[in-house]
Amino acid sequence: MTVKETAGRGTYSLDMPRPGVAVFPGNYARGWRAWVDGKRAGVFEANLFAKGVAVAAGRHTVVLRYLPASFAAGALVSALTAVAFPAAALVGRRRLRRRGRPASA
C-alpha cells in the first residue's frame, strides 16, 4: 500500500506474509536508496526495469529516495563556488588597497 509518493521519493506500508522482494513502480537507476523501518536496505533492479527491495515477513514501512551521485557532486561544486567567489573578491579588494588604489564600492 502506498502511503505517499512524489517524484524521487516514495513511502510505502507493507504487510508481508513471508520474506520476499517488494517491487516498486518506476524505473530502477543507481541513485535509488531504500530504508526499511528506518534501516538502510539495498535497492536492485527487479522485473527487468522496476525497483526491488528485500523485505522480511511482517509489517514494514519502506522509504525510497532518488539521489544520484551527480546531484551530490553538483551541490558540492555549487557550495565551493559560493565560497570561492566572495573570497576572491575580498582578496582582490585588499590587493587594490595595498597598492594605494581606491577599491570600487
GUFI-858683 format. One line per field, with one value per atom (N, C-alpha, C, O): residue number from 1; residue in one letter; atom name; y, x, z. Coordinates in Angstrom, 1 decimal, always signed. Each point is the difference from the previous one (the first is absolute). Layout:
BEGIN
vexvex = NUM; ...
torro = A; ...
marti = CA; ...
y = Y; ...
x = X; ...
z = Z; ...
END
This chain:
BEGIN
vexvex = 1; 1; 1; 1; 2; 2; 2; 2; 3; 3; 3; 3; 4; 4; 4; 4; 5; 5; 5; 5; 6; 6; 6; 6; 7; 7; 7; 7; 8; 8; 8; 8; 9; 9; 9; 9; 10; 10; 10; 10; 11; 11; 11; 11; 12; 12; 12; 12; 13; 13; 13; 13; 14; 14; 14; 14; 15; 15; 15; 15; 16; 16; 16; 16; 17; 17; 17; 17; 18; 18; 18; 18; 19; 19; 19; 19; 20; 20; 20; 20; 21; 21; 21; 21; 22; 22; 22; 22; 23; 23; 23; 23; 24; 24; 24; 24; 25; 25; 25; 25; 26; 26; 26; 26; 27; 27; 27; 27; 28; 28; 28; 28; 29; 29; 29; 29; 30; 30; 30; 30; 31; 31; 31; 31; 32; 32; 32; 32; 33; 33; 33; 33; 34; 34; 34; 34; 35; 35; 35; 35; 36; 36; 36; 36; 37; 37; 37; 37; 38; 38; 38; 38; 39; 39; 39; 39; 40; 40; 40; 40; 41; 41; 41; 41; 42; 42; 42; 42; 43; 43; 43; 43; 44; 44; 44; 44; 45; 45; 45; 45; 46; 46; 46; 46; 47; 47; 47; 47; 48; 48; 48; 48; 49; 49; 49; 49; 50; 50; 50; 50; 51; 51; 51; 51; 52; 52; 52; 52; 53; 53; 53; 53; 54; 54; 54; 54; 55; 55; 55; 55; 56; 56; 56; 56; 57; 57; 57; 57; 58; 58; 58; 58; 59; 59; 59; 59; 60; 60; 60; 60; 61; 61; 61; 61; 62; 62; 62; 62; 63; 63; 63; 63; 64; 64; 64; 64; 65; 65; 65; 65; 66; 66; 66; 66; 67; 67; 67; 67; 68; 68; 68; 68; 69; 69; 69; 69; 70; 70; 70; 70; 71; 71; 71; 71; 72; 72; 72; 72; 73; 73; 73; 73; 74; 74; 74; 74; 75; 75; 75; 75; 76; 76; 76; 76; 77; 77; 77; 77; 78; 78; 78; 78; 79; 79; 79; 79; 80; 80; 80; 80; 81; 81; 81; 81; 82; 82; 82; 82; 83; 83; 83; 83; 84; 84; 84; 84; 85; 85; 85; 85; 86; 86; 86; 86; 87; 87; 87; 87; 88; 88; 88; 88; 89; 89; 89; 89; 90; 90; 90; 90; 91; 91; 91; 91; 92; 92; 92; 92; 93; 93; 93; 93; 94; 94; 94; 94; 95; 95; 95; 95; 96; 96; 96; 96; 97; 97; 97; 97; 98; 98; 98; 98; 99; 99; 99; 99; 100; 100; 100; 100; 101; 101; 101; 101; 102; 102; 102; 102; 103; 103; 103; 103; 104; 104; 104; 104; 105; 105; 105; 105
torro = M; M; M; M; T; T; T; T; V; V; V; V; K; K; K; K; E; E; E; E; T; T; T; T; A; A; A; A; G; G; G; G; R; R; R; R; G; G; G; G; T; T; T; T; Y; Y; Y; Y; S; S; S; S; L; L; L; L; D; D; D; D; M; M; M; M; P; P; P; P; R; R; R; R; P; P; P; P; G; G; G; G; V; V; V; V; A; A; A; A; V; V; V; V; F; F; F; F; P; P; P; P; G; G; G; G; N; N; N; N; Y; Y; Y; Y; A; A; A; A; R; R; R; R; G; G; G; G; W; W; W; W; R; R; R; R; A; A; A; A; W; W; W; W; V; V; V; V; D; D; D; D; G; G; G; G; K; K; K; K; R; R; R; R; A; A; A; A; G; G; G; G; V; V; V; V; F; F; F; F; E; E; E; E; A; A; A; A; N; N; N; N; L; L; L; L; F; F; F; F; A; A; A; A; K; K; K; K; G; G; G; G; V; V; V; V; A; A; A; A; V; V; V; V; A; A; A; A; A; A; A; A; G; G; G; G; R; R; R; R; H; H; H; H; T; T; T; T; V; V; V; V; V; V; V; V; L; L; L; L; R; R; R; R; Y; Y; Y; Y; L; L; L; L; P; P; P; P; A; A; A; A; S; S; S; S; F; F; F; F; A; A; A; A; A; A; A; A; G; G; G; G; A; A; A; A; L; L; L; L; V; V; V; V; S; S; S; S; A; A; A; A; L; L; L; L; T; T; T; T; A; A; A; A; V; V; V; V; A; A; A; A; F; F; F; F; P; P; P; P; A; A; A; A; A; A; A; A; A; A; A; A; L; L; L; L; V; V; V; V; G; G; G; G; R; R; R; R; R; R; R; R; R; R; R; R; L; L; L; L; R; R; R; R; R; R; R; R; R; R; R; R; G; G; G; G; R; R; R; R; P; P; P; P; A; A; A; A; S; S; S; S; A; A; A; A
marti = N; CA; C; O; N; CA; C; O; N; CA; C; O; N; CA; C; O; N; CA; C; O; N; CA; C; O; N; CA; C; O; N; CA; C; O; N; CA; C; O; N; CA; C; O; N; CA; C; O; N; CA; C; O; N; CA; C; O; N; CA; C; O; N; CA; C; O; N; CA; C; O; N; CA; C; O; N; CA; C; O; N; CA; C; O; N; CA; C; O; N; CA; C; O; N; CA; C; O; N; CA; C; O; N; CA; C; O; N; CA; C; O; N; CA; C; O; N; CA; C; O; N; CA; C; O; N; CA; C; O; N; CA; C; O; N; CA; C; O; N; CA; C; O; N; CA; C; O; N; CA; C; O; N; CA; C; O; N; CA; C; O; N; CA; C; O; N; CA; C; O; N; CA; C; O; N; CA; C; O; N; CA; C; O; N; CA; C; O; N; CA; C; O; N; CA; C; O; N; CA; C; O; N; CA; C; O; N; CA; C; O; N; CA; C; O; N; CA; C; O; N; CA; C; O; N; CA; C; O; N; CA; C; O; N; CA; C; O; N; CA; C; O; N; CA; C; O; N; CA; C; O; N; CA; C; O; N; CA; C; O; N; CA; C; O; N; CA; C; O; N; CA; C; O; N; CA; C; O; N; CA; C; O; N; CA; C; O; N; CA; C; O; N; CA; C; O; N; CA; C; O; N; CA; C; O; N; CA; C; O; N; CA; C; O; N; CA; C; O; N; CA; C; O; N; CA; C; O; N; CA; C; O; N; CA; C; O; N; CA; C; O; N; CA; C; O; N; CA; C; O; N; CA; C; O; N; CA; C; O; N; CA; C; O; N; CA; C; O; N; CA; C; O; N; CA; C; O; N; CA; C; O; N; CA; C; O; N; CA; C; O; N; CA; C; O; N; CA; C; O; N; CA; C; O; N; CA; C; O; N; CA; C; O; N; CA; C; O; N; CA; C; O; N; CA; C; O; N; CA; C; O; N; CA; C; O; N; CA; C; O; N; CA; C; O; N; CA; C; O; N; CA; C; O; N; CA; C; O; N; CA; C; O; N; CA; C; O; N; CA; C; O
y = -1.2; +1.2; +1.2; +0.1; +0.9; +1.2; +1.0; +0.3; +0.2; +1.0; +1.4; +0.8; -0.6; +1.3; -0.2; -0.8; +1.4; -0.1; +1.3; +0.6; -0.2; +1.2; -0.3; -1.0; +2.0; -0.3; -0.1; +0.8; -2.0; -0.2; -0.5; -0.1; -0.1; -0.5; -0.7; +0.4; -1.5; -0.7; -0.6; -0.5; +0.4; -0.6; -1.1; +0.3; -1.5; -1.1; -0.8; -0.2; -0.2; -0.8; -1.5; -0.1; -0.8; -1.4; -1.0; +0.3; -1.3; -1.1; -1.3; -0.5; +0.0; -1.1; -1.3; -0.1; -0.8; -1.3; -0.9; -0.8; +1.0; -0.7; +0.9; +0.9; -1.2; +0.8; -0.1; -1.0; +2.1; +0.1; +1.3; +0.7; -0.5; +1.3; +0.8; -0.4; +1.7; +0.9; +0.7; +0.6; -0.5; +0.6; +1.3; +0.0; +1.1; +1.3; +0.6; -0.3; +1.2; +0.5; +1.0; +0.6; -0.5; +1.0; -0.8; -1.0; +1.7; -0.6; +0.0; +0.9; -2.0; -0.1; +0.9; +0.0; +0.6; +0.7; -0.1; -0.2; +0.5; -0.2; +1.0; -0.3; +1.3; +1.0; -0.3; +0.8; -1.9; -0.3; -0.5; -0.8; +1.3; -0.5; -0.5; +0.6; -1.5; -0.6; -0.1; -0.3; +0.5; -0.2; -0.9; +0.4; -1.5; -0.8; +0.2; -0.3; +0.9; +0.3; +0.8; -0.2; +1.2; +0.9; -0.5; +0.7; -2.0; -0.6; -0.1; -0.4; +0.8; +0.0; -1.4; -1.0; +0.9; -1.2; +0.1; +1.2; -2.2; +0.0; +0.1; -0.5; +1.2; +0.1; -0.6; +0.2; -1.0; -0.7; +0.0; +0.3; -0.6; -0.1; -1.2; -1.1; +1.2; -1.1; +0.0; +1.1; -2.3; -0.1; +0.8; +0.7; -0.7; +0.6; +1.6; +0.5; +0.2; +1.4; +0.7; +1.1; -1.8; +0.6; -0.1; -0.5; +1.1; +0.0; -1.1; -0.2; -0.5; -1.1; +0.2; +0.5; -0.9; +0.1; -1.3; -0.4; -0.2; -1.2; +0.4; +0.9; -1.6; +0.4; -1.3; -1.0; +1.0; -1.1; -0.1; +0.9; -2.0; -0.2; +1.0; +0.4; +0.0; +0.9; +1.4; +0.2; +0.7; +1.3; +0.9; +0.0; +0.8; +0.9; +1.3; +0.0; +1.0; +1.2; +0.1; -0.1; +0.3; +0.1; +1.4; +0.5; +0.1; +1.3; -0.1; -0.5; +1.0; +0.1; +1.4; +0.8; -0.5; +1.4; -0.1; -0.9; +1.8; +0.0; +1.2; +1.2; -1.5; +1.0; -0.5; -0.6; +1.0; -0.5; +0.7; +1.1; -1.8; +0.6; +1.3; +0.9; -0.7; +1.3; +1.2; +1.1; -1.4; +1.1; +0.4; +1.2; -2.2; +0.3; +0.7; +1.0; -1.4; +0.7; +1.4; +0.9; -0.7; +1.4; +0.9; +1.1; -1.7; +0.8; +0.4; +1.1; -2.0; +0.3; +1.1; +1.0; -1.1; +1.1; +1.3; +1.0; -1.0; +1.3; +0.6; +1.2; -2.0; +0.5; +0.6; +1.0; -1.7; +0.5; +1.3; +0.9; -0.8; +1.2; +1.1; +1.2; -1.4; +1.0; +0.6; +1.1; -1.9; +0.4; +0.7; +1.0; -1.6; +0.5; +1.4; +0.8; -0.5; +1.3; +1.2; +0.9; -1.0; +1.1; +0.1; +1.1; -2.2; +0.0; +0.6; +0.8; -1.1; +0.6; +1.5; +0.8; -0.4; +1.5; +0.7; +1.1; -1.7; +0.6; +0.1; +1.0; -2.1; +0.1; +1.1; +0.7; -0.6; +1.0; +1.4; +0.9; -0.6; +1.3; +0.3; +1.1; -2.1; +0.3; +0.3; +0.8; -1.5; +0.3; +1.4; +0.7; -0.3; +1.4; +1.0; +1.0; -1.2; +0.9; +0.1; +1.0; -2.1; -0.1; +0.8; +0.6; -0.5; +0.7; +1.5; +0.7; -0.4; +1.4; +0.5; +1.1; -2.1; +0.3; -0.1; -1.0; +1.9; -0.2; -1.2; -0.1; -0.7; -1.1; +0.6; +0.8; -1.3; +0.5; -0.6; -1.2; +1.9; -0.5; -0.9; -0.5
x = +0.8; -0.8; +0.9; +0.9; -1.2; +0.7; -0.5; -1.2; +2.1; -0.4; +0.2; -0.9; +2.0; +0.3; +1.0; +1.0; -1.2; +0.9; +0.1; -1.0; +2.2; +0.3; +1.2; +0.6; -0.3; +1.2; +1.2; +0.4; +0.3; +1.2; -0.1; +1.0; -2.2; -0.2; -1.3; -1.0; +1.0; -1.2; +0.1; +1.0; -2.2; -0.1; -1.1; -1.1; +1.4; -0.9; -0.2; +1.0; -2.2; -0.3; -0.3; -0.9; +1.7; -0.1; -0.4; +0.4; -1.1; -0.3; +0.4; -0.8; +2.0; +0.5; -0.3; +0.4; -1.2; -0.3; +1.3; +0.0; +1.0; +1.3; +1.1; -0.4; +1.6; +1.1; -0.1; -0.4; +0.8; -0.1; +0.6; +0.7; -1.0; +0.4; -1.2; -1.0; +1.1; -1.1; +0.5; +1.1; -2.0; +0.3; -0.8; -1.2; +1.9; -0.6; +0.0; +0.8; -1.8; -0.2; +1.1; +0.7; -0.4; +1.0; +1.2; +0.3; +0.5; +1.3; +1.0; +0.2; +0.6; +1.2; +1.1; +0.2; +0.6; +1.2; +0.9; -0.4; +1.7; +1.0; -0.2; +0.5; -1.2; -0.1; -1.1; -0.2; -0.6; -1.0; +0.5; +1.0; -1.5; +0.3; -1.2; -1.1; +1.2; -1.2; +0.3; +1.1; -2.2; +0.0; -1.2; -1.1; +1.3; -1.1; +0.0; +0.9; -2.0; -0.2; +1.2; +0.4; +0.0; +1.1; +1.4; +1.0; -0.8; +1.3; +0.3; -0.9; +2.1; +0.4; -0.1; +0.3; -0.8; -0.2; +0.5; +0.0; +0.3; +0.5; -1.2; -1.1; +1.3; -1.0; +0.7; +1.2; -2.0; +0.6; -1.1; -1.2; +1.7; -1.0; -0.8; +0.5; -1.8; -0.9; -1.0; -0.3; +0.0; -0.9; +0.4; -0.8; +2.1; +0.7; +0.1; +0.8; -1.6; +0.1; -0.4; +0.4; -1.2; -0.5; +1.0; +1.1; -1.5; +0.9; -0.5; -1.2; +2.2; -0.3; +0.7; +1.2; -1.8; +0.6; -0.4; -1.2; +2.2; -0.2; -0.7; +0.5; -1.6; -0.7; -0.3; -0.4; +0.6; -0.3; -1.6; -0.7; +0.3; -1.4; -0.5; +0.8; -2.0; -0.6; -0.4; +0.1; -0.4; -0.4; +1.2; +0.8; -0.7; +1.2; -0.4; -1.0; +1.8; +0.0; +1.2; +1.1; -1.2; +1.1; +0.0; -1.0; +2.2; +0.1; +1.1; +1.1; -1.5; +0.9; +0.3; -0.9; +2.2; +0.4; +0.9; +0.9; -1.0; +0.9; +1.0; -0.4; +1.7; +1.0; +1.2; +0.9; -0.8; +1.2; +1.3; +0.0; +1.1; +1.3; +0.2; +0.7; -1.2; +0.2; -0.7; +0.6; -1.6; -0.6; +0.9; +0.2; +0.4; +0.9; +1.2; +0.5; +0.1; +1.1; -0.3; +0.8; -2.0; -0.4; -0.2; +0.3; -0.9; -0.2; +1.4; +0.1; +0.9; +1.3; +0.7; +0.5; -0.6; +0.6; -0.7; +0.7; -2.0; -0.8; +0.4; +0.2; +0.0; +0.4; +1.4; +0.3; +0.6; +1.4; +0.0; +0.8; -1.6; +0.0; -0.6; +0.5; -1.5; -0.6; +0.9; -0.1; +1.1; +1.0; +1.2; +0.5; -0.1; +1.2; -0.2; +0.9; -2.1; -0.1; +0.0; +0.8; -1.5; +0.2; +1.4; +0.5; +0.1; +1.4; +0.9; +0.9; -1.0; +0.8; -0.2; +0.9; -2.2; -0.3; +0.7; +0.5; -0.6; +0.7; +1.5; +0.5; +0.1; +1.4; +0.4; +1.0; -1.8; +0.2; -0.1; +0.8; -1.8; -0.1; +1.2; +0.5; +0.0; +1.1; +1.3; +0.8; -0.6; +1.1; +0.0; +1.0; -2.2; -0.1; +0.3; +0.6; -1.1; +0.3; +1.4; +0.6; +0.1; +1.5; +0.8; +1.0; -1.5; +0.7; -0.4; +0.5; -1.4; -0.3; -1.2; -0.2; -0.4; -1.1; -1.3; -0.1; -0.8; -1.3; -0.8; -0.1; -0.4; -0.9; -1.4; -0.5; +0.0; -1.4; -1.0; +0.2; -1.2; -1.0; -0.9; -0.9
z = +0.0; +0.0; +0.0; +0.8; -1.7; -0.1; +1.1; +0.0; +0.8; +1.0; -0.7; +0.1; -0.7; -0.7; -1.1; +0.2; -1.3; -1.2; -0.7; -0.4; +0.2; -0.7; -0.9; +0.1; -1.0; -0.9; +0.8; +0.8; -1.0; +0.7; +1.5; +0.6; -0.2; +1.4; +0.1; -0.5; +1.3; +0.3; +1.4; +0.4; +0.2; +1.3; -0.1; -0.4; +0.8; -0.2; +1.3; +0.8; -0.5; +1.1; -0.5; -0.8; +1.3; -0.5; +1.1; +1.2; -1.5; +0.9; -0.7; -0.8; +1.0; -0.7; +0.8; +1.1; -1.7; +0.6; +0.3; +0.9; -1.8; +0.1; -0.6; -0.7; +1.0; -0.6; -1.5; -0.6; -0.1; -1.4; -0.5; +0.7; -2.0; -0.7; -0.3; -0.6; +1.1; -0.3; -1.3; -0.1; -0.9; -1.3; +0.0; +0.2; -0.5; +0.0; -1.4; -0.8; +0.5; -1.3; -0.4; +0.9; -2.2; -0.5; -0.3; +0.5; -1.4; -0.4; +1.0; +0.8; -0.7; +0.8; -0.5; -1.2; +2.0; -0.3; +1.2; +1.1; -1.3; +1.0; +1.2; +1.1; -1.3; +1.1; +1.0; +1.0; -1.1; +0.9; +1.3; +0.0; +1.2; +1.3; +0.7; -0.3; +1.2; +0.7; +1.5; +0.4; +0.3; +1.5; +0.3; -0.3; +1.1; +0.4; +1.6; +0.7; -0.3; +1.5; +0.5; +1.1; -1.9; +0.4; -0.2; +0.3; -0.7; -0.2; -1.5; -0.8; +0.4; -1.4; -0.6; +0.7; -1.9; -0.7; -1.5; -0.5; -0.1; -1.4; -1.0; +0.3; -1.4; -1.0; -1.3; -0.2; -0.5; -1.2; -1.1; +0.3; -1.5; -1.1; +0.1; +0.2; -0.3; +0.1; -1.2; -0.5; +0.0; -1.2; -1.2; -0.7; +0.5; -1.2; +0.0; -0.7; +1.6; +0.0; +1.3; +0.3; +0.5; +1.2; +1.2; -0.2; +1.3; +1.2; +0.9; +0.3; +0.3; +0.9; +1.3; +0.0; +1.1; +1.4; +0.7; +0.0; +0.6; +0.8; +1.3; +0.7; -0.3; +1.2; +0.7; -0.5; +1.9; +0.8; +0.2; -0.3; +0.9; +0.2; +1.1; +0.9; -1.0; +1.0; -0.6; -1.2; +2.1; -0.4; -0.1; +0.9; -2.0; -0.1; -0.7; -0.8; +1.0; -0.7; -0.9; +0.6; -1.9; -0.9; -0.6; -0.5; +0.6; -0.6; -1.1; +0.2; -1.4; -1.1; -0.3; -0.1; -0.2; -0.4; -1.1; -0.1; -0.9; -1.1; +0.2; +0.0; +0.1; +0.2; -0.8; +0.6; -1.9; -0.8; +0.5; +0.5; -0.8; +0.4; -0.7; +0.5; -1.7; -0.7; +0.8; -0.1; +0.8; +0.8; +1.1; +0.3; +0.4; +1.1; -0.5; +0.6; -1.7; -0.6; -0.4; +0.2; -0.8; -0.4; +1.2; +0.0; +1.1; +1.2; +0.6; +0.5; -0.5; +0.5; -0.8; +0.5; -1.8; -0.9; +0.2; +0.1; +0.1; +0.2; +1.3; +0.1; +1.0; +1.3; -0.1; +0.6; -1.2; -0.1; -0.8; +0.3; -1.4; -0.8; +0.9; -0.1; +0.9; +0.8; +1.0; +0.4; +0.0; +1.0; -0.8; +0.5; -1.6; -0.8; -0.6; +0.1; -0.7; -0.6; +1.0; -0.3; +1.4; +1.0; +0.5; +0.3; -0.1; +0.6; -1.1; +0.4; -1.6; -1.1; -0.1; -0.2; +0.4; -0.1; +1.2; -0.1; +1.3; +1.2; -0.2; +0.4; -0.9; -0.2; -1.1; +0.2; -1.2; -1.0; +0.5; -0.3; +1.2; +0.6; +0.9; +0.0; +0.8; +0.8; -0.8; +0.5; -1.6; -0.8; -0.6; +0.0; -0.4; -0.5; +1.1; -0.3; +1.5; +1.1; +0.3; +0.3; -0.4; +0.3; -1.0; +0.3; -1.5; -1.1; +0.0; -0.8; +1.7; +0.1; -0.9; -0.1; -0.6; -0.8; +0.7; +0.8; -1.0; +0.7; -0.6; -1.2; +2.1; -0.5; -0.3; +0.8; -1.8; -0.4; +1.0; +0.4; -0.1; +1.0; -0.5; +0.7
END
